Amino acid sequence: MTSELQNWSGTYRFTARQVIAARTIDDVRRAVAGGGRVRAVGTRHSFNDLADNGATLVTVTGIAPDPVLDEASRTVTVGAGTSYGAIAAWLQERGWALGNLGSLPHISIAGAIATGTHGSGSRNRILSAAVAGLDYVDADGELRHARRADPGFDAMAVGLGAFGIVVRVTLDIEPSYLVRQDVYAGMSWDGVLAGLDAVMSAAYSVSLFTDWSGQSLQAWVKRRLADPEDAVPGEFFGARRDLGPPRLVDAPVDNLTVHGIAGPWSDRLPHFRIGVPPSNGDEIQSEYFVDRHSGAHALEAVRRLAGLVTPLLLVSEIRTTASDRLWLSGSYDRDTLAIHFTWRNRPGPIDAAVREVEAALAPFGARPHWGKVSHVQGGQLELLYPHLRDARALFERLDPDGRFSNRRLERLGVRVIR
Ligand SMILES: Cc1cc2nc3c(=O)[nH]c(=O)nc-3n(C[C@H](O)[C@H](O)[C@H](O)COP(=O)(O)OP(=O)(O)OC[C@H]3O[C@@H](n4cnc5c(N)ncnc54)[C@H](O)[C@@H]3O)c2cc1C
């Protein structure tokens, strides 16, 4: 039944035999109680076989969001299959906000947090760090609750679907705020490499876009403003504010969030608007997380590969995230520079280029994004994630028969090989 099921970009074809579209939490419990291998799938925006299992998949995106606001504890609890765009709009209507968002509001909360999805901002942690609690269906089909203070929670917040099917998520919130984003064109590579930390920390969220050729980059700068009329500088580290319509590869300008005018956080933190496709999706993505202290050297290493990378690339985005304590987070225990590649959909040459990029970034302890293309394997990951063994031990204890496991988790050393 799922021979047609593909990921969002059409670059991965699922092998699962059936997908159960749950409408209620009881549907999820029944699906798990049915036996065999079972695994959650979200909005299928990952670029590898992480969500697949050759057997039964369950999606919770059809369960009603039913958001519950707790102003006293500053949290919202919502159906895990809800998109970030939907909960962001709901919170904004009530004067509340999330601390950050990824570039795309279309993705499900459960799928995003499971892979350590992040936005940008040197003081902003990845989206999973805002998870205060999880309701999930365990390997026996029972509904369980886990809170931030519980032992092992640090493995579950970036949980890779490895311990159960998350049905509701509790997220930290804060009062709503205004954001304005502006594009600055013509930032010099020399200036960025000389003052990387200053550049990336100069606003609430800074993204640099490049194709690695030439001498300059483009910066997307998102500032929190107290007043919508607050002035923003015309220059950013020598780059000029670009007053024309923003451009991001071939995305129509109407698909991008508004630039040059302050607005609610929910409409400015993502690069893409909810409700429209971000681009044609004919792409492959990979991304690596390095210690920010060696970030400039890591960027120089990729720049040396420009001859190989640029012709295969749609665009690269460079972002930062703050250190956290989540065992499988790309930012575990280190302030991080994230180096992302949106490749053209040319699997053979991209495969080779990804291997070259990984070799160039290996000396910097580069951790690959769990949801994107990568060839980094289990033994290497144990060196990159000091708590990988602890996470594996926890997942094995919660799911002793490996019902939520799959080949990729086994290859990565996140679950034992069966
Ligand atoms: C256009 C585009 C832009 C992107 N932008 C960013 C970005 O800005 N930052 C970034 O870090 N990443 C980004 N990504 C990557 C994306 O955020 C991740 O791949 C994310 O996992 C996608 O969420 P999903 O719901 O589609 O998950 P899926 O791909 O469907 O699943 C991913 C993982 O989540 C698990 N999962 C899903 N639902 C549940 C559940 N209910 N319970 C337990 N586990 C579950 C699955 O088992 C699987 O292991 C982008 C991807 C695309 C295509």
The ligand as a MOL file (V3000), in Angstrom:
LIG
                    3D

  0  0  0     0  0            999 V3000
M  V30 BEGIN CTAB
M  V30 COUNTS 53 58 0 0 0
M  V30 BEGIN ATOM
M  V30 1 C 12.3930 22.4010 3.1910 0
M  V30 2 C 12.9740 21.8840 4.4850 0
M  V30 3 C 13.4460 22.7820 5.4240 0
M  V30 4 C 14.0060 22.3180 6.6210 0
M  V30 5 N 14.4730 23.2370 7.5130 0
M  V30 6 C 15.1190 22.8110 8.6270 0
M  V30 7 C 15.6530 23.7390 9.5590 0
M  V30 8 O 15.4720 24.9480 9.4350 0
M  V30 9 N 16.3460 23.2510 10.6180 0
M  V30 10 C 16.5640 21.9240 10.8030 0
M  V30 11 O 17.2110 21.5370 11.7720 0
M  V30 12 N 16.0080 21.0000 9.9670 0
M  V30 13 C 15.2940 21.4330 8.8950 0
M  V30 14 N 14.7310 20.5120 8.0450 0
M  V30 15 C 14.7640 19.0850 8.4230 0
M  V30 16 C 13.4810 18.7050 9.1770 0
M  V30 17 O 13.1920 19.6210 10.2030 0
M  V30 18 C 13.6200 17.3170 9.8290 0
M  V30 19 O 13.9050 16.3780 8.8320 0
M  V30 20 C 12.3700 16.8990 10.6040 0
M  V30 21 O 12.5940 15.6420 11.1910 0
M  V30 22 C 11.1420 16.8380 9.7540 0
M  V30 23 O 10.0110 16.5700 10.5550 0
M  V30 24 P 8.9060 15.5200 10.0100 0
M  V30 25 O 7.6890 15.6700 10.8360 0
M  V30 26 O 8.7580 15.6750 8.5510 0
M  V30 27 O 9.6160 14.1500 10.4020 0
M  V30 28 P 9.7380 12.7930 9.5500 0
M  V30 29 O 10.7480 13.0130 8.4730 0
M  V30 30 O 8.4260 12.3100 9.1430 0
M  V30 31 O 10.3670 11.8400 10.6710 0
M  V30 32 C 11.6230 12.1370 11.2230 0
M  V30 33 C 11.8580 11.3440 12.5100 0
M  V30 34 O 10.9000 11.7550 13.4820 0
M  V30 35 C 10.2950 10.6120 14.0500 0
M  V30 36 N 8.9190 10.9590 14.4170 0
M  V30 37 C 7.9860 11.5700 13.6620 0
M  V30 38 N 6.8320 11.6630 14.3230 0
M  V30 39 C 7.0300 11.0960 15.5440 0
M  V30 40 C 6.2180 10.8440 16.6770 0
M  V30 41 N 4.9320 11.1960 16.7070 0
M  V30 42 N 6.7590 10.2020 17.7450 0
M  V30 43 C 8.0600 9.8150 17.7350 0
M  V30 44 N 8.8780 10.0290 16.6970 0
M  V30 45 C 8.3750 10.6570 15.6060 0
M  V30 46 C 10.3250 9.5640 12.9490 0
M  V30 47 O 10.2280 8.2400 13.4770 0
M  V30 48 C 11.6800 9.8390 12.3540 0
M  V30 49 O 12.6550 9.1720 13.1180 0
M  V30 50 C 14.1090 20.9280 6.8680 0
M  V30 51 C 13.6040 20.0100 5.9350 0
M  V30 52 C 13.0310 20.4870 4.7540 0
M  V30 53 C 12.4840 19.5140 3.7760 0
M  V30 END ATOM
M  V30 BEGIN BOND
M  V30 1 1 1 2
M  V30 2 1 2 3
M  V30 3 2 2 52
M  V30 4 2 3 4
M  V30 5 1 4 5
M  V30 6 1 4 50
M  V30 7 2 5 6
M  V30 8 1 6 7
M  V30 9 1 6 13
M  V30 10 2 7 8
M  V30 11 1 7 9
M  V30 12 1 9 10
M  V30 13 2 10 11
M  V30 14 1 10 12
M  V30 15 2 12 13
M  V30 16 1 13 14
M  V30 17 1 14 15
M  V30 18 1 14 50
M  V30 19 1 15 16
M  V30 20 1 16 17
M  V30 21 1 16 18
M  V30 22 1 18 19
M  V30 23 1 18 20
M  V30 24 1 20 21
M  V30 25 1 20 22
M  V30 26 1 22 23
M  V30 27 1 23 24
M  V30 28 2 24 25
M  V30 29 1 24 26
M  V30 30 1 24 27
M  V30 31 1 27 28
M  V30 32 2 28 29
M  V30 33 1 28 30
M  V30 34 1 28 31
M  V30 35 1 31 32
M  V30 36 1 32 33
M  V30 37 1 33 34
M  V30 38 1 33 48
M  V30 39 1 34 35
M  V30 40 1 35 36
M  V30 41 1 35 46
M  V30 42 1 36 37
M  V30 43 1 36 45
M  V30 44 2 37 38
M  V30 45 1 38 39
M  V30 46 1 39 40
M  V30 47 2 39 45
M  V30 48 1 40 41
M  V30 49 2 40 42
M  V30 50 1 42 43
M  V30 51 2 43 44
M  V30 52 1 44 45
M  V30 53 1 46 47
M  V30 54 1 46 48
M  V30 55 1 48 49
M  V30 56 2 50 51
M  V30 57 1 51 52
M  V30 58 1 52 53
M  V30 END BOND
M  V30 END CTAB
M  END
